[in-house]
Amino acid sequence: MDLKPLPVSSALDQYQKQAEELLEAHRSGDSQAIRVIHENHPRFLDSKIPWLPKDLPDSEIRSAALELADAQLTIARWYDFQSWPALAEYVEAVTRDGSPVFQFESGVEAVITGDLATLESLLRENPELVRARSTRVTHFDPPVHRATLLHYVAANGVEGYRQKTPKNAVEIAKTLLNAGAEVDALADMYGGHYATMSMLVSSCHPAKAGVQVALVDTLLDFGAAIEARGSAKWGSPLLTACGGRLGAAGRSSATARDRRPSKPASRARASRATRAGGDRAAAPRCGRRPKPIQPRRKPFPLDAVASGHSSRP
């Protein structure tokens, strides 16, 4: 089977069709169906690290007895919804003509695909959209991440299938910021509260697209903070960006030394740290399974500061 994301305004019966096709493909031993089920159905995920698939052979997934409800749950989780009812609630809201949910989700699609013309049109029609928040109920911690459109530029902490960076991401970010986006707005991600900058400097997607440093500079131009904001349990964006080159002692001394940097020095350190990057594995949620990457500018994984492991894929 070839499972692909449906358009924003798709009806529930289209998701239902995907669930039925997934169930049928599983029963026929289709390799993608087995992978999708293994990586998304809670039965086959680690109990302590809920996004991590258990180390199981494909034969065990293939022989598992699954019903339509299992396929529906798998599809919902593939779209990063908490459950099938949560997906159904979203579909009901997004398919209402002119609904705020439809406007926001359309804005997200414009951001992640680099559709600048559509984004500008949406912002002209509804200037408040730039401050709107996601209402999706996910299986993350916490369930509602409340991301703004600007957070989606960072390609981190939001829906996995939406973590992508278009080549014109800088133009997209500038359009949002010029329209009034709050550069340091906090979203509820990874069990804490984070601004776009923290998500950006720890994301592999902007790095692989070659725009990470330019995006950092853009956020700084609009006054983004490089010190910790909200409940940033992994530290400030500055220390996150350079954390790959600092040991525990280095981070401690850097924290004390850089507590109140001047703006020019802060900006220079932020850009240098992002260019230098780290030398660890992929940033949080870069792909369904954590794996090493080798972009020209390698970002340091945000939650590796705390745990030494990648976060949910």
N, C-alpha and C positions, 0 to 999 in steps of 0.2 A: 504494500500500500504506500501511498505518497501523501502523508499528512502535512497539510499546510494551513497557516492561519487564515481564518475566514475574514471577510470584510467587516468593518465595524458594525454596520447596520444589518448583519445577518440575523435571520429569524431562528428561533430555538429549534425548529425542525431540521435546520441545516447542521446544527451541532449534534442533534439526535442521529442524523444520517452518518456523521463521522463516528459516533459511538458504535452504531450498528456495523459499520465497515471495519472498525477496529476489532470488534468481537469476532467477526467472520474471518478476518485476516489472522487473528490469533489462533483460531481453530484450524486454519490451514497451514500453520507453522511459519507465517511470514516473518522475516527477520526484523523488519522495522517495527512491526506490531509488537513483537516480543521485547524489543529495546524500549519502545515507548511505555509499555506496561511496567517493565522492570524499573524504569527511571521515574515513574510517576505514581503508580498505585501504592498507597501506604503499606499494604501488606508486604511489599518487597523492599521497603526502605528501612534504614537503620533506626532503631527506637530512640537512640540518643542524639543522632545527627539526622534530623528528619528529611533532609534533602539528599542524603547519601544512599545510593542503592546498596543493598546487601550484596555480599560476595557470593552470588549464586550462579550456577551454570544455566545456560539458555534452556537446557532440557527441563529444568525445574519450572521455569516460567511457562514453557510450552505445555507442560502436563498439568498445570494448575487449572482447577475447575472455576471458570469465570462465568458470571451471568451478565445481563445487560446493565444492571446497576453498577457492576464493576467497571464496565467499559465507559459508562457515563462519568463515573468518578475520575477515571483515568483521563478522559478528555478534559474535564473541568480542571484537573491539576496540571495538565499540559498547558492550559491557558493561564495557569497560576491562580485559579479561583480556589476557594476553600472547599467547595463542594458543588455538586450539580445544582442544588437549589440556589446557591449563591450565583452561579452562572445564569440560571433562569431569571433571577431577580435583575441582574445586570442587563440581560437581553430585553426584558420588559421595559426598562428605563431607556436604554439606548435606541430602541426602535420607535419611541414616541417622537413625532415630528417636532423638530426644534427644541428638544429637551436639552437641559444643561449638560446631561451626561453625554448625549450625542455630540454636542459642540465641543466638549472637552476631549472626548475620545478621538474626534476628527482632528483636533489640534495636535494630539499626541502622534497620530499617524503622519501628519504633515512634518512634525519635528523629526521623527526617526527616519523618514524617507527623504528628507531634504526638500520637500515640496514648499518652497518659499512663497510662491504665488498664492497657494491655498491658505497658508498660515497668515499671510498679510490680509487676505480677504476675510478670514475668520475674525481676526483682531479688529478690523474696521467695523464689522457687523456687531461685534460684542467686545468692547474695550476691556470689560471686566474679566474676560476669559484668561488674561495673562496672570491673574491672581487666583484663578479657580484651582481646585484640588481634586485629585482622584478619589473616587468613592468605592473603588473595587474592594471586595472582601476576599482577601487572599489567604493562603495557608502560611504566610510569613509571620514574623514576630516584629511588631504587632500586626494583626490581620489587615488593617487599613493603613497603607503607608502615606496617604495624603500628599503624594508628590505633586508639585506644580509642573507646568510644561517645561520650565527651565531644568528641573531635575532630570528629565528624560534626555537632555543633552549630554549628561554625564554617563549615560548607559550603564548604570550600576544601581542596585537596590530596588529596581522596578521589575516588571514582568520579564522573565528570561527571554522570551521570543521577541521582545521589543528592545533588547539591548543591542543596538546597532548604531553606527556613527556614519552619517553621510559625509561626503567630501566637503560640502558647504556648511558644515556644522557651525563654523564661526559666524557666518552670515545669519544662520538661524538663531544663534544665541544673541547676537547684536539686535536682531529684530525684536526678540522678546524683551530684552533689557531696555531698548529705546521705547518700547510700548509700555514700560512701567513695571516689568517683572522685578520682584524683590530679590536682589542678588544673594542675600544670606537667609532667605526663607528656609525654615527647617521642615524636613519630612521625617516620618517615623519609620526608620529602617534599621535592620540588624539589631533590634532590641534597644535602640537609642534614637536620638534626634540629630539629623545631619543636614548641613547645607550642601548646595551643589558642588562647591569646591572640594569638600572632603570626598564626595563620591567620584568626582572627576579625576583627582590625582591618584586614585587607587583602581581605576578602570582600565582594562586592556584594550577596549574597543577604540577609544579616541587615539590611543598610542598607535595601534595597528593602522588606523586611517591616516596617521601622520598629522593630526591636528591637536593633539593634547596640549602642547606648549602654547600654541596660539589661543586655545580656549582658556587656559590659565591666565594668559595675558589679558584677554578680553574681560574675564571676571574681575581681575585686578583693576582694570581701567574703570570699571563701574563700582569700585569700592569694596570688593569682596574681602572679608577678613581671612587672614592666614593663621590666626590663632584659634583655639578651640571655641566652638559655638554649641549651644544646647548641651546635651548630655553625651558629649563625644568621648566615649570611654576608650577610644583608640588614639586619642590625642588630637592635636591641631592638624590642619591640612599640611602645614609646613613640615612638621615632623613625620607625618604619614608619607609625604613625597620623598623625604631623604632617609626614611627609616631603614631602607635596604642597605645603607652604607654606615648606619650607626648601630653600635651595640647598645646594650642596656645602659652601660655607664655613659656612653656618648650621648644617648638620648637624655639622660638625666642632666648632664652638664649643659647640653644645648638648651634644655628647657629653662634652666636658671639663667644662662647667658642671654637668651633671646626673649626673655619675658616681655620686655617693652621695647621692641626694635623701632627705629625710625622708619617711616614709610618707604623711602628709597632703598634702604638696606633690606627691608622685608621683601620688597618686590624682587630685588636681585636674587636673594636667597631662594625665594619661591621658584623663580624661573630656572635657576641653576639646579635646584633639587629635582625638579620635574625632568629636566634634560638628563641628569645623571641617572635617575631611576634607581631601582633596586636590582637584586640578582636572585630573586626568589621565583616562586611559581606564579601562575596567573592570578590576576586580581579577583576579588569576590565576584561570583556569578558570571564569570566569563566562560560560557559553555556549560553544558549539563554536567560534565565531569571535570574536576580540577585537573589541569594538565599544564606542563611547562610551555611557555611561549617565548619567542625571541624577536620582539619588535625592535625597531631602531632605538626607541626610547621606552624602556621597560618600566611600567608603574609598579609600585610596591603594594602588595595586597594589604588592604586596610586592616582586616582582622588578624593578619599574621602578627601584628604588633602585640595583640593580646594573647593569641593562642598558638601561633606557629602553624596554623592550618588555614586553608582557603575556606571561605564561607559558603553559603548555599550557592549552587552553581547557577 
